[in-house]
């Protein structure tokens, strides 16, 4: 399981996060996105070293970059906002995406140091790292992208609910770590509902509007995979709470984890990069993206 998890995390660190940053804010985050593979390299390297001081030091460098990224979340939410106006759903989703790598980075430092942070087993800490790169960063990012793209369509209500429920579900799952398995199950239900809404909107609203077959195939794959992988997440959460037979963590990493990383996150990011170019708004040309706030 360790090798598979490390490969998944490396993909998230070196490609999914910087590609996602370009979708969030091509102008404001351009430099960060360009430098991110360099900033993430110590984190990726530490995964392949034995636990100890060198691995911990490398993980701490990556965690520092993640924390610096997280600071941008409240800045974006507060920038230009009236005190009486609540942030838009897409803005909440993107703020969740920006904060999620910091949670992953913190867990990585503790795991590489062999320290049971908050009493969690090292295996749980190790799995927290991919979880908050994909169920945190990538899922919230795509929910925000879908919400922004569907704002003028009949499915606006569903897209707003998805943009709210994915961050809420992610937070509830995190809180469930500290409470009990039933609380984590509640978070899994909310997160699954939000992600299935993202899958439905991707299939019905976003995919048909894509101009080329390759983009439509990527969107279709991400939607179909998401339905299956979140069903597995629900099965595991129900099993943990009730004691019924459910997949092991190793089996979940090989199915749910790998499917979310490759089938959902990677395909989604690739598709949305193609969509921004198809719509005549390449980041390097206009500095705008589907998540650029319209004031």
URRA-V790357 format. One record per helix or strand of 3 or more residues. SS is the DSSP state (helix for helix, strand for strand). FROM is the first residue (numbers start at 1). LEN is the number of residues. If there is no record, write none. Layout:
# URRA-V790357
SS_FROM_LEN / SS_FROM_LEN
This chain:
# URRA-V790357
helix_2_23 / helix_30_17 / helix_53_26 / helix_89_25 / helix_117_3 / helix_122_28 / helix_156_23 / helix_181_29 / helix_213_30 / helix_249_30 / helix_283_4
